[in-house]
Amino acid sequence: MNLRNIVDNRQTPFAVALALSLSLVGGGVLLAELLRLAACPLCVIQRMLYLSIAVTAGIGLLVTARPLGRTLAALAMTGIAAAGAGVAGYQVWIQRFAPTTTCGSDMPWWEQLVEWAAQFSPLLFRPNGLCSDPAWKLLGLSIAEWSLLCFTFLLLLGLHVLYHGRRRPQHR
């Protein structure tokens, strides 16, 4: 199978999104444990969104033969990735331009969601860090900045599926 067939395969974008999302969540938890980094509420929301993308991509893998199913899965994946880019972008903004800003005030709904999820899986969802603290950087970028790049990639991947699904039939 040549590279063009892999790229044109209807399942490839969903498989890439699934693998990337699960890798980012697993890598984030591992990094937090090994380096003793504290996840903030916005980090936890991003983990939830990556897990949502993984579920959506898994469903997309199951329904790739059906054009409507593929389109709906790609729409959901694109929407979730856009929301993730927004959350990561907000955290980048806080870290770069408003370091004295807290994640939220008076426990907004999303912080309540994080607290609720932490009761079921503290390893994944326990928020004990500050959103304004970049804590650790790789190649000069904070985790939030890397997350923004990853969500943007997943958004573009979803748009790719939507565009190519309408443009021409694809190889299996």
Secondary structure, 3 states (H helix, E strand, C coil): CCHHHHHHCCCHHHHHHHHHHHHHHHHHHHHHHHHCCCCCHHHHHHHHHHHHHHHHHHHHHHCCCCHHHHHHHHHHHHHHHHHHHHHHHHHHHHHHHCCCCCCCCCCCHHHHHHHHHHHHCHHHHCCCCCCCCCCCEECCEEHHHHHHHHHHHHHHHHHHHHHHHHHCCCCC
